[in-house]
Amino acid sequence: MGASAIMYSLYEGVADSFELDAYTGPIQPPAPLFAGMMTGATYYMRAGPRVAALAGTIGLGAVGGTFALYSVLGIPYGSNAEMLRWNNTIVWDNKEQGCHLRAADKR
């Protein structure tokens, strides 16, 4: 699991250094999607191109699912938000940006 996280971080850094967002248009930010796809493909590369392509697609889907979940919850992707659970309600608290969006107060 740690090796996959390091690969993901390296691929995300490569995507950021090549500034892929200038070429993708409405897909923002593209670096995490690229990193998920390449991490999956690299991890299963030895099994052949078909399996590597499938693993890359699964990695892309996992990151895309994270984007979708964050959008539904109203959390900006990539923020250093703390997810807290109080009274079975998700609370988002991002102190670095000065935002305090609370769905419920702790009682």
Residue, then its C-alpha position, 0 to 999 in steps of 0.5 A: m500500500g505504501a509503494s502505491a501511495i509513493m507511485y501516486s505521489l510521484y505521478e501526480g508531481v509529474a502531471d503537475s510539472f507538465e501542467l496538464d491542466a492547460y490541455t484538459g479544459p473542463i476536467q480540473p484538476p487532471a493531475p490526480l486522475f492521471a496519477g490514479m490511472m498511471t499508478g494502477a497501470t504501473y502496478y499491474m504492468r507485468a501482467g500484460p497490457r490488457v490487465a494494466a489498462l484495466a488496472g489503470t481504468i480502475g485507478l482512474g475510476a477510484v479517483g473520479g469516485t472521490f471527486a464525485l463524493y467530495s462534490v456531493l458532500g460540498i468539500p473542495y477537493g484537495s483541501n486539508a479539511e478535517m472530517l468529523r462526525w458529531n451526532n451522525t452528521i458530517v461536519w467539515d472544518n477547514k481552519e487553514q482557509g478560515c472556512h467553518l462549514r458546519a452541518a451540526d454543532k456538538r452538543 
